Each structure stands twice: as C-alpha cells, then as structure tokens.
Amino acid sequence: MKTGFGQTTLSGHVEKTTDAAILFAPDDRDEIWIPRRVCLDGDAVEEGDEDIIVADWWLEQEGLL
C-alpha cells in the first residue's frame, strides 16, 4: 500500500535481520532481502516484526513496485 510520501507499506513478516539488511517474507511473494537504509525506521526492525515501510525508489529499482 503506497503511503503517498514516496514509500510503500509491505505486508508480511521479518524472518531474519543483519546489521545491514532485513530478510522479509511478503504475504504475496517469496522472501526478499531489503537494505535497512531503505526502510522507515530500518534500525529498529527486528525478527518477527510485520508490515514494514520501504522507499518506492528502491522497490521500483528491484522491480517490486
């Protein structure tokens, strides 16, 4: 769901995290690695979290939007 501020909320859950990235399992596709730097509050995302907000420019670059 687009937020209207150049960001989109992805529905799903966080499978795993590293210092630099998040392994996210969207409800509608296979798992994807997302850099923390392109997520709203990326530093605070933890395993088990749901529904993350990601920059539209990155989603478009990856062909996910």
C-alpha positions, 0 to 999 in steps of 0.5 A: 500500500503506497503511503503517498510520501514516496514509500510503500507499506509491505505486508508480511513478516521479518524472518531474519535481520543483519546489521545491514539488511532485513530478510522479509517474507511478503504475504504475496511473494517469496522472501526478499532481502531489503537494505535497512537504509531503505526502510522507515525506521530500518534500525529498529526492525527486528525478527518477527516484526510485520508490515514494514515501510520501504522507499518506492525508489528502491522497490521500483529499482528491484522491480517490486513496485 
